[in-house]
Amino acid sequence: MKKALTFLLVFCTIGSFAQERKVIHINNVINTVKERLTITGFLQAGYDYEDGADGQNSFNLKRADMALTAKITEHWKAMFAYAFANGSVQELWTEYEFIPQLRLKAGQFKITFGLENGITPTKAELIDDYSQVTCYMLGVRGNPLQGNHAGRDIGIVLNGDLFNNLLHYDLALMNGQGINRKDGNKHKDLVARLNVNATDWLTLSGSLYNGKNHAVGISRFVPEIQEGEDYTNNRWGIGANISVKELNLRAEYVHGKEGSAKSEGYYALAYIHVHPKVDLIFSYDYLNRNKDLGMKQTNYIAGADWWFYPGCRLRLNYTRQERSAAMGNDSNWLQAQIQVGF
């Protein structure tokens, strides 16, 4: 009887120990996953009113995005981002850091051109996200030849920080065809960018884009290029960002060439922190889609953000849109939006 009790006690002790080890193992796995995986998401919904015959008066669901970032090792990470509003994969890439001066990223990601395109929509100053020139030149939207691909493409990029973060460089080879689409020709587009962090408050930037793209549509802005035709798509740009206490200023100029049609655009934006939870926004935004045809539009923008919770804000923008005769009539545009992020 004593032997049986002793055996039972030993068995229960071993079972209890094994169960405790199992719980510890599961907890370790959970903690590891929590440390290495980050899930973020945001929703942007609002209301637009624009006067004129071609205007709008509508509520909208602009974005409902979710992203998963995985820290595989100390030097290796990956990201997946999905847009529920239009049902498409936005980003899917992996990046390995050999040294801080040399990283390699491959997959689908933001085109590394200029200062503005890399800003996430959750932190973009304007409800319309970006300037006209960024949207048009980098295929965010509004360019029928490129299609609307949110300023992203598929390819590889080398990047790194040099001389104690004085310089940051990006050198990329891209399809030039946008997201979720294979290359339409055998030519690869070259994108190069150099940012100079001159001081703690001043960043200077220069970018080059050399490409030959495959037109996915026809454009009244460049009527010489037909759908399905390959065409030259080159850009160069310069920019500067100044951040001093409660004031952030950013300005960029970009010159482009699609086929023989030359385009140019520039903007200057001020973002002012007038209160810990309130920001004011002012922007001057000019784009000429075809200099020979005089397809000009200038936007004057004023707005405000109220950050009522981390990642969450109420937004209001007013835009005066002045157009040349080739672009249509002038208009006034009022936008309101709520952003909820986590």
N, C-alpha and C positions, 0 to 999 in steps of 0.2 A: 504493500500500500504506500509506504514511504517512497519507494522507487517511482511508483506511478505519479505521485504528487510532485516529486522532484522533476521528473520528465516533463510534466505539464507546465510547471513553473518555468523551466528552461525554454520550452517551446513558445510559451506566451511572451517571454522576454525577447527571444529572437524575432518573433513576429512583430512585436512592438517596435523593436529596433529597425527592422526592415521597413516597416510602415513609416517610421520617422525619417529614414533615409530617403524613401520615395517622396515624401512631402517636401523635404529639403531640396531634392533634385528638381521637382516640379517648380518650386519657388525660384530656384536658380534659373531655370529655363524662362519663366515669366519675366524675371528681372532683366535677363539678358535681352529678351525681345523688347521690353520697354526701353532699354538703353539704346538699342540699335535701330529701332523702327520709330519713325515719326509720321503721324497722320495729321494732315491739315486740310482745311476746306473753307469755302466761303460762298456766300450767296449775294448777288447784286440784283435788285429789282427796283423799278422806278416808274417815272412818268415823263413823257416828252410832249412838248407843244411847240410847233413851228408854224408860223403864219405863211400865207401865200397859197397859191393854187396847188403846189406840189408839197405842201406842208404835212404835218402830222398832229394827231391828238390821241395819244395812246399810252396805256400802261404797258410795261414790258418786263419780261424776265430776261435780264441780260446774261447773267452767268450763274451756274451752279456747278462749281468745280471741286474736285477732291484730289489730293496728292499724297503719295506714299514715298518717303525718303528712307533709304536703308543705308546704315553705316556698317558695311560688311567687315572692314578692318579699319585701323587707324588711318590708312592711306587709300582706301578703296570704298567708293559709295555708288549708289544708284538711285534713280528717281523715276516714278511713274505718275503721270497726271492725266486725269480724265475730265472732260467737260460734258455734264449731263444735259445742258441746255441744247446742244446740237449733236450729242451722241458721238463724240470723237475723242481719240487719244491725242492729247496736246503735247505731252513730253514723255519720252521713254529713252533714258540714256544711262550710261555708266561712266565713271571717271576714276582714274587712278593717278595718285600723286607720287611720282618717283622722288622728287625733292620739291620744295616750294617754288623753285625756279622752273620746274617742268612738270606739267600735268597733261594727261591725254584723256579727252572725252570723246565718246562715240555714241551715235544714236540720233534721236530727234530732239532738237532743243532750239532756243532762241538764237537768231542770227547775231553774231558778235560784231555789230556795226553800230558806232555811235554811242551816246550816253543814255538815250531815252528808251530804246527798245528793250533793254535788259531789266527795266523797272517792272516789278510784278503789279498786276492790276489792283491788288489789295493796297498798294501804296502809291499808285499813280495819282497825280494831282488833279487831273481832269476827269469828269464823268465819262467823257468820250475817250479816255485813256491817254492818247498820245496826240502829238501834233499832226497836221495834215501831211507834212513831208515824211515823217516816219511811217505813217500809215500807207502812203502811196508808194514810196520808194522801196519799202521792205515787205510789201505784200501783206500788211496787217489787214487791210480792206481798201476797197475803192479803186483798185487797179485791175480791170478785167483781163489784162494780158497775164497777170500772175495768179489771179484768183485770191480768195481770202484765206490766208493760212496763219493768221495771228503772229506774223513776224518770225515764224519758225521754219526749219528745214531739216533735212536728214544729211548727216555727214560726220566728219571728224574734226577736232580742233585741238591744237597744242596751245597751252597757255601757261603763264607763270608770272611770278613777281620777282623783280630784279633790284639789286642795290638797295636792300633794306626797304622794299616796297616803294621806292622812288618811281619805278616803271612797272607797268602791267602790260603784257602783250597777249594777243590772240592771233593765231594763224590757222585758218580753216579751209577745208575742201568740202564743198556742199553740192548736192544734186542741183539746186536751183529750181526745184519743182514744187516746193512747199511740203506740208505735212501729209502723212499717210498716202504718199504717191511716189512711185518709182520715177527715176529720171526719164525725161522725154527725149533725150538725145545722149550722145556719148561724151559730151563736154562736161567737165566739172568746173564749178564756180570757185574762185579764190576770194577769200575774205581776210583782210588784215586790219588789225587795230592796235594802236599804241596809246595808252593813257599815261600821262605824266602827272604824278602827285607832287606838284611843285612845292606846296606848303600843306599844312594841316587843313587849310580852308580853301585851297585852289587846286582843281584838277583840269588839265588840258587834254584834249583828245583829238586824234586824227584817224580816219578810217578810209579804206579802199575796198571796192567790190568790183571784180572783173568776171563777167559771166556771159554765157550764151544760153538763153532760156528757150523753152518750147511753149508757145502761146496756148493758153487753155481757153481763150475766148477772144472776141473782137472788142476793140476799144475805140470810141469816138475821139479819145484824146490822141491816139496814134493810129489813124486810119490806114496807114501804109502797111501795117502788119496784120496778117490774116491768122485766124485760128488754125492751130496745127503747124504753124511756121516757126522755124528757129530764128531768133533775133538777138542782136547784141544788147546786153543789159549791164551797163557800167555805172558806178557811182563813186563819188569821193565826198568826204565830209570832214568838217572841223567843228569842235565844240569846246565849251568851258562850263565848269560848275563851280560856284562859289557858295560856301556854307559858313556863315558868320552868326554865331549866337542864335537869335530867333529868326534869321532870314536865310533863305536858300534861293539862289539865282542860277538859272541854267539857260544856255543859249546854244543853238547849233545852226550850221549852214550845210546844205547838201546839194550837190550838183549831180544830175543824172543824164543818161543817154540811152534811149530805147530805139534801136535801129538808127535812123538819122535824126530823130526827134530829141531835142534837148529840153530838160526840165530843171527847175531849181526851186528850193524852198528854204525857209528859215523861220525860227521862232525864238522868242525870249519869254521866259516864264519866271514869275516871282511867287514864292510860297512863304507866307509870313505867319509865324506862331504868335498870335496876339493874346493867347490864353492857353494854359496847359491842355485844354480840350478843344480849342477853337483855332482854326487856321483860315487865312484868307488867301485867295489865289487870283492872280492877274496874268494874262497871257496875250501876246501879240503873235499871230500865226499866219504866215504867208506861203502860198504855193502856186507856182505856175507849171501846170502839167505839160504844156507844150509851148515853148517860147515863140515859135513861128506862128502859131495859131492864136496866141494871146489868151490862153485858158487859165486865167488868174482868179484866185479867191483869197480874201483876207478875212481872218476871224479875230474879233476883239472879244476877249473872254474875261468875265469876273465871276467869282464864286466863293463859297465858304464850305468848310467841313466842321462838323461837330462830332468829336470822338467820345461817344457816351459810354463806351466800354472798350477794353483792349481788342483791337481788330474789328471793331464795329463803329460805324459812323453814319450820320445823316448828312446829305450833300445837296447843294444847290448851285447850279451854274446858269449864267445868262451869256449867250453868244450872239453878237451882231455879225452876220455873214454878208460881206460885200463882194459881189462877183462882177467880172467883166461880162460884156455882151455875149461872148462865146460860151459862158458858163451858166447863164440864166439870170434870174432876178435876185435882188438882195432879199434877206429874210432875217427874222428874229427867232431865236431858238432858246426855249426855257427847259431845263432838265432838273429833275429831282430824283434822288436815289437813296435807298437804304442799303448798307453793306453789313452783313453779319458774317464774322469769321471766327475760326477756332484753330 
